[in-house]
Amino acid sequence: CLMGLGNVRYNSEQKPKAALRYYSRAAAIFETQKNTLNLAAAYCNLGLCYSELHQTENALKYLNLALALRLQSDNNDVIANSYFNLSQFYDRHSDPDRAYANMMLCRDHAEKCANKKFYRDTLLWLESMAIKRNDIDHVRQLREERLLADQLLSA
């Protein structure tokens, strides 16, 4: 319920500061319950809120805490999501090398996800990053990989 209220404040109302209260309270509850996957989700949301509020140290702290918890699971969907969020964070904060490295890790996990559209979208992000880096060989490789992913989606 607290996560849902936080999501409404963050996503629907565009109020990250208000969402922080709900995500923080949810994190405290999940921590006492030792509910690591939900705790990781709360940390991830806290990181996204802090990023929106330009509190980069807190944003990075919580995004990395979320990743650390998610890496303890074998759930590639949530691991890929954490790497995606870190990539977006670094991209917004003008660190293209870290953004690219995290998106590569996201791709590695997204490839194993049930959600093939997420995998294909990750390839699109990587392709645009490779273009910015002028890495033509990697652009070609990613386009081939994306075409295969498109075929899987349309099958």
N, C-alpha and C positions, 0 to 999 in steps of 0.2 A: 504494500500500500504506500509506504514512504517513497519507494523507488518510483512508483507510478506518479505520485504527486510531484516528485522532482522532475520526472520526464515532462509533465505538463508545463511546469514552470520553465524548464530549459528549452524544450522543442516548440511547444505551442505558443507560449507567451514570450519567448526570447528574454527570459529573466534569469541569467545564470547565477546571480548573487542570491536570489530567492531559492533557486534549486539547490545551492550548496547546503542550506540548512537541512533539507530532506535527505540528501545523499549522505551527509555527515551522520545524521541520526540513524539512518539505515545501516551504514558501515559499522557503527558502534554495536548495533544489535547483531549483525552478522558475525562480528568478531567474537562476541560472547557466545554465540551459538556454534562457533567454529565452522561456519558455512562458507567455505573458501571460494566457491564459484560465484556466489552472490556478493561476497565481500569484494572480489575482484571486479565485478560489475559496478559496484558502488565506487570503488577506487577509480575505475576508468571514467565514470561520470564526473567524479570530483576533478579529475585531471582535465577533462574537457571544459568544465566550468571555469577552472582557474586559467586555462588557456584563453578562453573568451574574455576574461577579466584582465588579461595581460600580466598575470602573476606566474611568470615562467618557471620559477623554482618550484613552486607548489604544483604546477601542472606536471612538470617532469617527474617530480617525486611520486605523485599518485599514478601517473601512466606507467611508470616503471614498477611500482608496487603491484598494480593490476597484472602486468606481464609476468612478474615473478610468480604470483599465485597461479596464473593460468598455465604457466610452463610445467607446473606440478601435475597437471591433468594430461590426459591424452586427447583432449578435445581440440582438434585442429581449427574448428570454427572460431572459438573464442581466442585461441592463440593468434590466428591470422588477424582477427579484429584488433588485438592489442598492437601488433606490429603496424597495421594500417593506421591506427590512431597516432602512434609515435611518428610514422612517416609524415603524416599530415602536420603534426606539430612542428617537426623540423623543417618542413617545406615552408610553413608560415613564418618561421623564425630564421629564414635565410641560411639554412645549413643543408644545401642540396646533397652533399655526400652522405650525411646521416639519413636524410629523407630517402635517398635511393637505396641505401643498405637495408633500412627497415622495410621498404617496399619489396625488396628481393626476398627477405625472410617471410613477409606476408604471403608472397606468391608461393613459396615452398609449402606453406601450410594450407593456403587456399586451394591448391591443386588437389589436396586430399579431402577437401570438404564435400559435403553432399550438395551444397549450394554452388552449382557450376556457374551461375550468373556472377556470383561474387568473384570467382576465379577469373572469369573473362574480364570483369571490370578492373580487377587488379592488374591484369595484363595491359589493359588500356592505359592505366595510370603509369605503369612502368614504361610503356612505349613512349608516352609523352615526356617522361623524365629522360629517357635515353636520347630522344630528339634534342632536348635542351642541352644535354651533355655532348651532343654531336657524335654519339657512339653508334655509327651506322651499322656495324656488324650486329650489335645487340638489337637494334631496331628491327633488322631483318629477321633475326631469330624470334623475337617477340611477336612479330606479325605472323610468322608461320605457326607459332604456338597458339596465337589468338584465333587463327583460322580453324585450327583443329578444335579449339574450345567452342567456336561458333557452330561447327558441325555437330558436336555433342549436344549443344543446346537445342538445335533444330531437329534432332533425331527423335 
